[in-house]
Amino acid sequence: MPYRQIRYEVADGIATITLHRPDALNAFTDLMRGELIDAVDRTDADDEVRVVVLTGAGRAFCAGADLGGGAATFDYDAAEQPPEVGLVDGVPRDGGGTCALRFAASKKPIIAAVNGPAVGIGATMLLPTDVRIAAESARFGFVFARRGLVPEAASTWFLPRIVGISQAMEWAATGRVFGAAEAERGRLVSRVVPDEQLLDSACGLAREIADNTSAVSVAATRALLWSMLGAEGPWTAHRLDSRAIYELGAGPDAAEGVTAFLEKRPAEFPGRVSTDLPDFLPEWPPGSG
């Protein structure tokens, strides 16, 4: 489908999804939400896509929700055309949450390349991505308390697990905007790079994954790592690890990986996520199936 507020490109196993409202600092709209969900549906369905890179066009990643509705922007009952997001517990679902949960359920790793401001939903949509790399010019803000709201996009689950409860509460309670260096110190991003190196850094990491690993192994590892954040203890992981090693160890990717190592050549893994991903893996996020 043609997209109006994002750009979607696939080259050599890497899908690049770019938020594309540069004149509005890529402010988030319901149309953008639907297009992002559709794009991740496409990456999941395409076995040629190994890794997803998410970034923004122009001088911002995403400056938050489009506030064109004025004071009633977040009042669903007052909206002339409410977003079609469905209901949860009798109220409209948080639109940002539908996007974030789709990112969370991706079968392909998502690398966020954060250029410029990432505020509100621009910050919270990053949390279910797997690796976050920031340009030196990046700025972050969980500004909801300054707008009379609470953090959305399931970020009250994601943020404290990524940065710890104290850091999460500081950022969310103050609502202040902070720079890339503080984001790195707080573990919100894994590295900060010069602006001109941002996409090369993100695509270099994506290339390393795409060129050297089994797509099935990466998808299974992603599901296990995220789902084990809520496990009762290591025995839950041990049970799943044991079954995964048993099943994948008897499969063609493991045979190819070992043979390639012994023969001192690059591996050519035959497995495909669409057909070979083990069906015993825990549903992630729970309730998304």
C-alpha distance (Angstrom), angle and dihedral (degrees) to the residues before:
residue distance angle dihedral
M1 . . .
P2 3.82 . .
Y3 3.79 112.9 .
R4 3.79 125.2 -143.3
Q5 3.82 103.5 -171.9
I6 3.80 103.7 27.5
R7 3.79 134.9 42.5
Y8 3.81 122.1 -135.8
E9 3.80 124.1 -163.0
V10 3.79 133.3 165.9
A11 3.80 122.7 -162.5
D12 3.80 129.3 162.0
G13 3.79 94.9 -16.9
I14 3.82 96.4 -46.2
A15 3.81 121.3 108.4
T16 3.80 114.8 -158.4
I17 3.80 116.6 -158.6
T18 3.80 112.7 -169.1
L19 3.79 124.7 -170.2
H20 3.79 101.2 -131.3
R21 3.78 116.9 -163.8
P22 3.81 95.4 100.1
D23 3.81 94.8 161.5
A24 3.83 88.4 58.1
L25 3.82 94.8 41.1
N26 3.81 86.5 -105.9
A27 3.80 92.1 -68.5
F28 3.81 110.3 -169.2
T29 3.80 120.0 -106.4
D30 3.77 134.8 173.7
L31 3.80 89.0 -105.4
M32 3.81 90.5 54.5
R33 3.79 89.4 48.2
G34 3.79 91.9 55.6
E35 3.78 92.9 44.8
L36 3.80 92.7 51.0
I37 3.80 91.3 51.0
D38 3.80 90.5 48.8
A39 3.81 91.3 49.1
V40 3.81 92.3 53.8
D41 3.80 88.8 47.8
R42 3.81 86.4 56.5
T43 3.79 94.9 49.0
D44 3.80 91.0 50.1
A45 3.81 91.6 50.1
D46 3.82 94.9 48.3
D47 3.81 113.3 79.4
E48 3.79 89.2 -168.0
V49 3.82 89.4 66.6
R50 3.79 110.2 85.1
V51 3.81 102.3 165.7
V52 3.81 136.4 16.9
V53 3.81 124.2 -142.2
L54 3.82 115.6 -160.9
T55 3.80 120.0 -163.2
G56 3.79 143.9 140.9
A57 3.80 133.7 -108.0
G58 3.78 120.6 -118.8
R59 3.80 124.5 -3.4
A60 3.82 99.3 -25.6
F61 3.76 138.9 53.7
C62 3.81 93.8 -151.9
A63 3.81 127.0 -35.2
G64 3.81 92.5 -155.3
A65 3.77 133.4 -98.9
D66 3.78 118.6 -10.4
L67 3.82 103.4 -104.2
G68 3.79 95.0 -163.1
G69 3.80 89.9 121.8
G70 3.78 90.5 68.2
A71 3.79 120.7 -150.2
A72 3.81 90.9 -9.5
T73 3.82 94.5 52.5
F74 3.82 92.7 116.5
D75 3.83 97.0 33.4
Y76 3.80 104.4 105.1
D77 3.80 92.9 -175.1
A78 3.80 91.4 56.5
A79 3.80 95.8 46.6
E80 3.82 116.7 111.5
Q81 3.81 89.9 -147.3
P82 3.82 111.1 19.0
P83 3.82 116.3 -155.9
E84 3.80 113.9 -95.1
V85 3.78 96.2 -120.9
G86 3.81 102.2 133.1
L87 3.78 126.4 -126.9
V88 3.77 136.1 -73.2
D89 3.82 119.8 -171.4
G90 3.80 88.3 -9.6
V91 3.83 97.6 -56.3
P92 3.82 131.7 92.1
R93 3.78 113.6 -83.6
D94 3.79 116.7 -110.1
G95 3.80 103.8 -98.4
G96 3.79 94.0 -145.4
G97 3.78 88.4 52.7
T98 3.80 92.5 56.7
C99 3.80 88.2 55.9
A100 3.81 95.7 43.9
L101 3.79 92.8 48.2
R102 3.80 90.1 51.3
F103 3.79 89.3 53.2
A104 3.80 88.4 49.1
A105 3.80 91.7 52.9
S106 3.81 94.0 50.7
K107 3.78 115.0 128.7
K108 3.79 90.1 -152.0
P109 3.81 123.4 67.1
I110 3.80 113.6 -104.6
I111 3.81 120.7 -145.9
A112 3.80 114.9 -165.1
A113 3.81 117.1 -149.4
V114 3.80 103.2 -163.6
N115 3.79 113.3 -155.4
G116 3.79 116.7 -178.7
P117 3.83 124.9 -32.7
A118 3.82 119.3 10.5
V119 3.79 105.0 179.7
G120 3.82 133.9 161.2
I121 3.79 108.0 -19.6
G122 3.81 85.3 3.7
A123 3.81 87.3 67.5
T124 3.79 100.4 35.2
M125 3.82 95.8 49.4
L126 3.80 86.9 60.9
L127 3.79 94.5 61.5
P128 3.84 99.3 79.1
T129 3.80 91.2 47.4
D130 3.79 113.3 103.7
V131 3.80 102.1 -130.4
R132 3.80 126.8 18.5
I133 3.81 120.7 -160.6
A134 3.81 119.1 -176.3
A135 3.77 132.1 -155.3
E136 3.79 114.9 -132.5
S137 3.81 88.2 -109.1
A138 3.82 93.3 55.3
R139 3.78 118.2 120.2
F140 3.78 126.8 -170.4
G141 3.77 133.3 -159.8
F142 3.79 135.4 173.7
V143 3.80 88.6 -163.9
F144 3.81 100.7 163.6
A145 3.81 98.0 113.8
R146 3.81 87.7 56.3
R147 3.81 88.7 57.5
G148 3.81 97.1 45.6
L149 3.81 92.6 -103.8
V150 3.80 139.3 103.4
P151 3.80 127.1 -117.6
E152 3.81 110.0 -78.5
A153 3.81 137.5 -169.9
A154 3.83 90.4 71.2
S155 3.81 86.7 -70.2
T156 3.80 92.7 140.9
W157 3.82 84.4 69.9
F158 3.80 98.9 38.4
L159 3.80 103.8 38.9
P160 3.84 100.9 57.9
R161 3.81 90.5 44.4
I162 3.79 90.6 54.3
V163 3.81 101.5 40.2
G164 3.82 104.8 13.5
I165 3.78 129.2 -102.0
S166 3.82 97.1 -85.7
Q167 3.79 95.0 52.4
A168 3.80 91.5 41.7
M169 3.79 91.9 52.2
E170 3.80 92.9 47.3
W171 3.79 93.1 53.5
A172 3.81 95.1 40.9
A173 3.81 97.1 43.4
T174 3.81 95.5 47.9
G175 3.80 95.8 37.8
R176 3.78 88.5 -154.1
V177 3.79 124.4 154.2
F178 3.82 115.0 -119.2
G179 3.76 137.2 -175.4
A180 3.76 136.1 -105.5
A181 3.80 94.9 -99.0
E182 3.82 91.5 57.1
A183 3.81 89.9 45.7
E184 3.80 89.2 55.3
R185 3.81 93.1 47.2
G186 3.80 89.1 50.2
R187 3.84 91.6 49.2
L188 3.79 93.6 -118.1
V189 3.82 88.1 124.5
S190 3.77 128.2 27.7
R191 3.78 96.8 -141.1
V192 3.80 143.7 -0.4
V193 3.80 120.2 -139.2
P194 3.80 135.6 178.8
D195 3.80 111.4 -81.3
E196 3.78 93.8 -112.1
Q197 3.81 91.0 54.4
L198 3.82 97.8 49.1
L199 3.80 101.7 98.0
D200 3.79 93.0 37.1
S201 3.81 89.3 53.7
A202 3.80 93.6 48.2
C203 3.79 93.4 44.4
G204 3.81 91.3 45.3
L205 3.79 90.0 57.2
A206 3.80 90.3 44.9
R207 3.81 89.7 49.9
E208 3.81 91.3 52.1
I209 3.81 90.0 54.5
A210 3.80 95.2 43.7
D211 3.80 95.5 46.7
N212 3.79 101.0 43.5
T213 3.79 112.3 29.9
S214 3.78 143.1 66.5
A215 3.81 111.6 -103.7
V216 3.80 90.1 -144.5
S217 3.81 92.4 49.8
V218 3.81 92.3 50.0
A219 3.81 93.1 47.8
A220 3.81 91.7 48.4
T221 3.81 92.1 45.7
R222 3.81 91.0 50.7
A223 3.81 91.6 51.6
L224 3.80 92.5 47.4
L225 3.80 97.0 46.3
W226 3.80 95.5 48.5
S227 3.80 96.0 41.5
M228 3.80 93.0 48.2
L229 3.82 90.2 62.2
G230 3.79 86.1 82.7
A231 3.80 98.5 37.7
E232 3.80 120.1 125.4
G233 3.78 92.8 -127.5
P234 3.81 146.8 -35.1
W235 3.81 93.7 -71.4
T236 3.80 89.1 70.2
A237 3.79 88.6 56.4
H238 3.81 91.6 43.6
R239 3.80 92.2 55.9
L240 3.80 92.4 50.0
D241 3.81 93.9 41.4
S242 3.80 90.4 52.1
R243 3.77 93.2 52.7
A244 3.80 92.5 44.1
I245 3.80 92.6 51.0
Y246 3.81 89.9 46.8
E247 3.81 95.2 50.3
L248 3.80 100.6 35.3
G249 3.80 91.3 40.4
A250 3.80 89.4 63.0
G251 3.80 92.5 47.1
P252 3.79 133.9 95.0
D253 3.80 96.8 -104.8
A254 3.80 93.6 58.7
A255 3.81 90.6 46.8
E256 3.80 90.6 50.3
G257 3.81 93.0 45.4
V258 3.80 93.3 53.6
T259 3.80 94.2 41.3
A260 3.80 92.3 49.8
F261 3.80 90.8 50.3
L262 3.81 92.3 50.3
E263 3.80 91.7 45.9
K264 3.83 91.2 46.3
R265 3.79 94.7 -126.4
P266 3.82 135.7 117.3
A267 3.79 113.1 -83.8
E268 3.79 120.9 -115.4
F269 3.78 103.6 -156.9
P270 3.83 114.1 -156.5
G271 3.82 98.2 -165.2
R272 3.80 120.7 112.7
V273 3.78 124.9 -154.5
S274 3.82 92.1 -140.6
T275 3.81 93.7 59.7
D276 3.81 109.6 15.2
L277 3.80 106.4 45.1
P278 3.84 108.0 118.5
D279 3.80 112.4 -105.5
F280 3.83 95.1 -144.2
L281 3.79 94.3 69.8
P282 3.82 113.1 118.9
E283 3.78 116.1 -97.6
W284 3.79 108.1 -101.5
P285 2.93 121.4 -129.9
P286 3.82 93.3 19.6
G287 3.79 110.8 -114.7
S288 3.81 94.3 23.4
G289 3.80 95.3 106.9
